[in-house]
Amino acid sequence: MEHGISYVGLDVHKDSIFVSVLNWDGDPVEWKQANDSRAPQRLATRLRKVCSGTILSCYEAGPCGYVLQRELHKRGVTCQVIAPSLIPVRPGERVKTDRRDARKLARELRSSGLTEVHPPTPAEEAVRDLSRCREDAKADLKRAKQRLGKFLLRRGLKYTGGSAWTVKHWTWLRALQFEHAAGQTTFDEYLLTVQHRQERAGEVTKELEAIARSEPYREAVGWLCCFRGIDTVTAISLVAEIHDFRRFPTARHLMSYLGLTPSEYSSGGKERRGGITKAGNSHVRRLLIEAAWHSRHKPYVGATLRRRRRGQPKEIIAIADKAQRRLYKRYWKLVLAGNKPKCKAVTAVARELVGFIWGVLAHAEVNHAKA
């Protein structure tokens, strides 16, 4: 154990925190305390009493967020938030308690066996939460539409006038009448829920777009919107989720963080590569794969994309055009020559798209550094 450092493992739950301290000059100290508004103050005070020298603490990322980490930092206690999926697990370990978890965190922290999560600032976290709120609103809207559609299908009512949820479709829906009062009430409730969910999703989208036009997001969002398949909402969501691109020294590091690199099981001279790892941020991975589906179409700059590119730097537009041509060739090479399923080809294209995005935003960091 390094001289002069006390390592602290915190097993944090909604109502309690179990603390395990490994001092460099004495026996371990452990206790359990309530997790309330005064918990950080009580914890910092007691740690200073029982710890010898410098205090280094950690806890797993989870539903309790970064509040405890920020409050401990304010009180002079260094605290890391750890990626739970990257904590080493012993084969055959079948007992799990708060005490064991806290001890394990302290031991692994001492041996440098943990991977720290890069915590966002409160402002960055607020924008990220708004982005995820929009995802939830869109998911709720989808479920509401499905419930209404299945209700009508059970009664033999099927819309044949073209695409659903257009003006004509809404006119058709509002004209429907049901024989029984209970059926009419059910239909009215389902239809009202769809309208409410649609308005809610629209309001959140407007707020997100307004943030995208403000500092410090305006420049990065404008550059990302030069890419085909990335609109304003997708761009601000990418920036909000990843928030600090300087922590990725290369594009491969960002690809790995997003879980888009192939898994591998190689041993004893045998090599076997599987599907993508799916580690890291699933929200960003989904957005990138959705954007990558646009690469199956021939390179083309339409009116919408041309409008998004208006006023953007020529070098950024050149990178976006290069990406459009390369990703189109890559997709069809995998599908036709490589005989790959379209979903696998799109995943590979999404991985390469990450490289272009990293290149553009790394360019932004260089410009800010020069300024």
Secondary structure, 3 states (H helix, E strand, C coil): CCCCEEEEEEEECCCEEEEEEECCCCCCEEEEEECCCCHHHHHHHHHHHHCCCEEEEEEECCCCCCHHHHHHHHCCCEEEEECHHHCCCCCCCCCCCHHHHHHHHHHHHHCCCCCECCCCCHHHHHHHHHHHHHHHHHHHHHHHHHHHHHHHHHCCCCCCCCCCCCHHHHHHHHCCCCCCHHHHHHHHHHHHHHHHHHHHHHHHHHHHHHHHCCCCCHHHHHHHCCCCCCCHHHHHHHHHHHCCHHHCCCHHHHHHHCCCCEEECCECCECCEEEECCCCCHHHHHHHHHHHHHHHCCCCCCHHHHHHHCCCCHHHHHHHHHHHHHHHHHHHHHHHHCCCCHHHHHHHHHHHHHHHHHHHHHHHHHHHHHC
